[in-house]
Amino acid sequence: MNTSRRTLRWVIAHHPARLFVRTAEKFRLELEKECPGEFDIEIYTMSTYQNKYNNHPEFSLIPPNLTGLEEMQKEWVAMDGKKIQLVEVDQWSDIKTKWQGLFNGLRQGDFEITQTQVTIIGAHLDRNFHAIDLPFLFDDHDHVSRVLDGEIGDALCAGLSEKADIRGLAFTYSGGYRVIGTKEAVTNLSELAETHLLTHTAHSDQLFQGVGANTITKHKSDISDLADIAGKNNGAVETTYLRFSGKHVYKTEHSMFTTTILTGNSFWNTLTPKQQASFLKIAKIVAIAEREWSVADAEKYEADALAAGISIADISEEDRAKLKLASQSVYANLDKFGIDADLVNQIIDKKTLH
């Protein structure tokens, strides 16, 4: 009988971290059922991890909060009660070292598991992960599950292992459907021309420019001009309900905001085949649960919005049609974004059950 327990470190690498503690906790519970007495899991944010191990100073960096519309904590309370001050960088490009440190730390075994945004993985490890972010790709949450929990999701994770020496285990949400959060209420697409819309990817930039929006995206290396809009009334951000900290939402639901549970091959290769099978099984169970929680959270957000002083404007059918039409230019230029067209076609083919 195995009497020694192996301690694994799970680093939550996206915000708001409080929503994803439950994912790690459920994984820990399920792991104990599958592999009793074999593992413990310690759960950290990037900054609380750095506070304990002091080997990744870049983990204390946070990007500039350019619109003031997304939750961005500037300090964390460590396990010893000490407040950890985070460092806000001047340029979004300065945050690149943080993600390089995260992935290198995972590869070299500084910690064993992390969970971060598909957008980040697409930007730094494998651009095919950007396919999951494409506009109007998924019909509904069932379609998402058929893709991410099936052979397509498995193939993406396997490809990441080969390309980046990092293994994907399963896909979760970062709030689910994307919306537009604004400082001043927006009720139609034309009003986006009057604001500064911060987007997450190059193809989101192209999508909203296609309907006349004034966009600047985080993928650009120089976004110093965005500092001028901080604090002004015309800021807007591509976000989800659960990431948004403002008071006005334009409900576009134009794409899915997802995350991936990751581990390094160096750790993975130390597991027995039985343990590896257990990790994959548990990751799928946890991912399905987390996506269900996110859907329930979104429903609660909408139910509580009026009392919380939050306005939610649904996109009209006419404007939704315009946005879908603009998305055609994105799909016509997949090679520009480094996305495999065959992969996209496979995802589209899963829109209906076979």
N, C-alpha and C positions, 0 to 999 in steps of 0.2 A: 504493500500500500504506500502511495506517495504521501509523505508526511510534511514535505516542504512546499510552501506556497510561493509562487513567483509573482512579484509585484510589477504590474504594468502601469505605465503613466499615459493617461489620456489627456491630450492638450486640445481644448476647444479654441479654434482659430478663426472665429468670426463672431459678429455681434448681431443681436444681443445675446451674449453667452448664456444668460439665465434661462433662455428657452431650450438650450441644448444640453444643459446639465442632466435633464431627465432622460435624454437619449443615452448618455453614458451610464447613468444609474441603471436603466433597464438592461443595457448590455451586461453590466456587472451581475445583475440578478439572474439573467438567463445563462450567463457563463457558469455560474455556480451550479445551476441545475444540470448543465451538460457536462461540465468538468469539475465535479465536486472536490473541494480541497486543493485544487491545482493553481488557482490564480486569485490575486487581489487586483483591483483597479483603483488607482488614485486619480482624481479628476482635477484638472487645473485649467485656468485661463492662461493665455500666453504670459501675462505679466506675473501671475502667482507662481507659474512654473519658474520663470526667471528669478523671482525673489528667493526661491528655495535652492535652485541649482547654480545660478549665477554663471551660466555658460552661453547664454544667447541674449546679450544686451539689446539687440535689435528688436526683441519681442516687446519692449516697452514703447516702441514707436507707434503713433497713431496718425492716420492721414489728416490733412486739413479738413475741418468741418465747414465746407465751402458754402453750403446753403443754410446750415443750422436746422435742417429738417429731418435728419436721421439721428437716432439715439447714438451718442458718442461719449462714453464715460472717459473722464480724464484722470481718474484714479480708481484703484481697486483696494479692497481690504484683504490682506493676506490672512492665512490661517492663524498667525500669531497676533492678529489684530492691528498690525502695522499697516499704515496707508502707503500704497505704492503709487507714486506720481508717474503718469505717462507723459511722453514727450511728443508734442504735435509737430510734425515736419512742415516745411514751407511749401513743398511741391509734392503732388501725388506720386511723381516718379521716384521721390526719395524713399518711398515705402517699399520699393523693390527688394531692398536688402532684407526686409522682414520676411518676405515670402521665400527668398533664397535660403535664409536661415532655417525656416520651418521645414522645408523639404530636405535640406542637407541634414538637419537634426534627426529627421525620421529615417533617412538612409543610414546614418551612422549609429543609430540606436540610442541617441540621447533620450528618446521617449519612444513608446511603442505604437501608439494610436493617435490619430488626430482626426478632426472633422472640419472641413472648410468648403468654401463655395466652389461650385462647378466653374463659375466665371474666373476664379483665381487659377484653377487647374488648367483651364483653357488658355489663359494668358501666359503661364509659366512652364507647363509640362507637356500638354497635348492639345493642340488647337481643335481637334475633333470634339472635345468636350463642349466647345461652344455650340455644337449642334443642338444640345439640350436647351440652350437659351434662345433659339430661333423664334421669331414672332409667329403666333398662330399655328404652331407646329402640333400642339396637343389639343384634341377635342375636349377632353375632360380628364378627371383624375384617374378614371379607370384606364384610359389610354396611356397615361403616364405609367401606371403600374405594369401594364402589359409590356411596355418598352424597358423600363428601368429594372424591373424584377426578373426579366426574361433573358433570352440569349443576346439581345442587343446590349443591355446593360453589362452583362457578363463579358462580352467581347470588348467593350470599352475598358473595363477594368483590367482585362488580360493584356490589352494593348498598352495600357499605362505601365504595367509591370515590365514589359519588354522595353519600352522607350525611356522610362524614367527611373527604373529600379524601385518604384513605389507601387504598391498594390491597392487597388480599390476594392472595398468589401461590399458596399451597398450605397444606395442613393436616398437621401432624405430631402426635405424641403427647407428653404430659408424663408418661410412664410407662404410659399405656394405661388399663386398668381401675382404678377407684377402689376402695380398701379402707378399713377403719377401723384406724388404729394406736392402740394403747393402752399405758398404763403398767402396768396390771395385766391379766392375761389375761382376755379376754372370749370366751365360747363360745356365747352366744345373745343375741337381741335384748333380752330382759328385763333383762339386766345393763347395758344402755346407760342405763337409768333411774338407775343408781347412779354414773354418771360425768358429766363435763362434756365434751360432744362439740362440738368446733369444726368448723363446716361452711363450705363455700365460697360457696354461693349461697342466695338466699331459698327457692328450691324444694327444695334439699337440707334446709334447715331444716324446711320443712313435711313433707317425706318422713319424716324420722326422728322428728319430733314425733308423727307418725301412728302410730308403734309404741311410743310412750311414752318416747322418749329425751329426755334433758335437754340441749338444744342451745342454742348461741349461735353466730351466724354472722358472718363477717367483713364482710358487707355493712352491718351496723348501724353507725350513726354513733357510738354510745357503748357501748363494751364494757369500761369500766373495771373492772367486776366480774370480768372474766376474769383480771385480774392476781392475784386472790386464789388462783387454782388453780395458778399456776406453781409447779412444784416439788412439788406434791402427788401422791399416788399414784393419783388418780382422773381424770387427764387423758386425753383421747382426741381424735383429729384425723382428719378425712376427708382421705385422702392417696392416694399410690400407693407401690408397693414402692420405686421409685427415688428418691422424695423423703423416705422415712421413715428416721429415725435411731434409733428405739426398738427394743424387743425382742419386742413382742407384736402380732400382726396378726389381725384378724377379717376373713376373706376374703368380703366381701359382693359385690364386683364389680357394684355397682349402677349405675354410669355410667362414661362415658369421660372421661378428663382429656386434653385436646388443646391444641395450640398452633397459631398461624398465622404464616407468614412474611409480612412486610409491607414495603411500600415506599411512599414518598410520591408523590403525583401530580406534584409539582414535578420530582422526579427522573425519574419514568416518562416524562413528556412530552419529555424531552431525548433519549430513546432513539429510534433508527430503528425502523420497523415490524419489520424483520428481527430487531433486537436484542430488541424486546419479545416477539416470538414465541419467541426462544431462552430468555429469562428464564422465561416460562411453562412451556415444555417442561422446562427444567432443574429448576424448582421442583417439578414433579410427580414427576420421577425421584428427586429428593432426598427428598421427603416419603415416598414409598413405601419407600425404603431406611431412613429413620429410623424409621418405624413397625415395620418388620421387626426393626430393631436393638432397639427397645424391647420387643417380644415376646420376643426371645431373652434380653434382660437379665432380664425377669421370670421366665423359665424357669430361668435360672441362679440368681436370687435364691432361688427355691423349692428348687432342688437343694442350695444351700449353706446354707440356713437352719439346719438342725440343728447343723451344725458351728460356725456363727456364734452359736449360742445364741439363735436367734430362733424363737418358736413361732408357727405359722400354724394358726388354727382355721377350717375351712370352715363356711360358713353351712349349716344344715340345710335340707332341702327344705321343711319346715314353716315355718321362719322366712323363707325366701326367698319363699314364697307370701304370708306376712303383709306383707313389705316391698313386694311387687308390688301387693298390694291397697291398701296405703297410697299407692302412687304414683298411683292413680286420682284422688285429690283434687288432685294436682299438674296432671294433664292436664285436669281439669275447671275449672281456674283459670288457663289459659295467659295470658289477657288481663291478669291481675293481675301477671304477670311480664314483660309486654310482648312475648310471643312469638306470632308469627303461627300460628294453628291450621292454616292451609293448608300452611305450610312443614312442620310436624310430620307432617301426613298424607302429604305427599310422601316424607318420610324413611321413614315406616312402610311405605309402598308399595314401597320398595326392599328390604324384608326378603327377598323372593323374587326370583329371576331371571325376567325376562320375555323 
